[in-house]
Amino acid sequence: MDWKLFASTFVAIFVAEVGDKTQLATLSLAAGGSSRWVVFAGSALALVATSAIAVLLGEAVSQVISPLWLRRGAGVVFLVLGVIFLLGRG
């Protein structure tokens, strides 16, 4: 197992998810629901399902486009979005 890849994936996703809309929705459902474990199971399954879709699509796309170009494209998109948000147009 590639522990470095595992750790970097965990940290990246954990940091990205803390305080986002998904976490706030889960918090709201847990606060208003009768069973926190049901909310936990539902939200965990949803995150696993969306992650599985992303991994499968990433694998399929990497068969057509070089992973190097995918990383470059993602970097450009993040930079453009960052500039848009900094300028207050987003």
N, C-alpha and C positions, 0 to 999 in steps of 0.2 A: 504494500500500500504506500502511496506517495503522501507521507505525512505533511510535508511542506505545502503541497497543493491543498490537502484537506484543511490545514490550519489557515491558510490564506483565504480559502473560500469561506470558511466559517466566520472569520473576522470580518471580511468584506460584507457578507450578507447580514451578520449580526449588527454591525455599525449602520448599515443602510436601513435596516428595519426598525431600529430603536427610534421611537417617537414619530413614526410615519402614520399615515391614515389607517393602515391595517392594524397596527398595534392599538391605536386609539379606538377603533371600532370594536376590537376584541375586548378592550378594557370596559367599554360601555356595555357590551353584551354580558360580560361577566358580572358587572355591577347590578344589572337589571334582571339577570336570569336567576333561575332557581338552582342551577347546577353548574358550578365553575368547571367541573371536569368535562361536562358535555361541550362547553364552550372551548375548553382547551383542546379536546379531541377534534372538534370541527375545524378550529383555526389551524391546528397542526396538520391535519389532513389536507386542508386547502393549500397551505404553504408547500407541502410535499408535492401535491398535484401540479401546482404552477411551476415548481422547480423541475419536476420531471418533464414537463412540456418544454421548458427552456433548454434543458440538457438535450432532449431529442432534436429540437429545432437547431440547436447549436451544432450538434453532430452532423445533421443533414446539410446545413449551410457550409460547414467546413469541408464537405466533400466537393463543393462547387467553387468556393472562394477560399483562398489561402488564409490560414489563421493569422498570419502577419497582417494582411490587408484588413481582416475583420477587426483586429486590435487598433490599427491605424484609423479605420473608419469610426470605431467607437470613441476613440480619443478625440477626433475632430468633432463629433456630435456633442460630446461632453463640453468641449471648449466653447463651441457655438452657443450651447444652452447656458453655460456659465456667463458668457458675455451678455446674452439677452437678459438674463435675470439681474445681472449687475446694472444694466442700463435701465431696468424697470419696465421693460416692454413685454414681460411674460406673465 
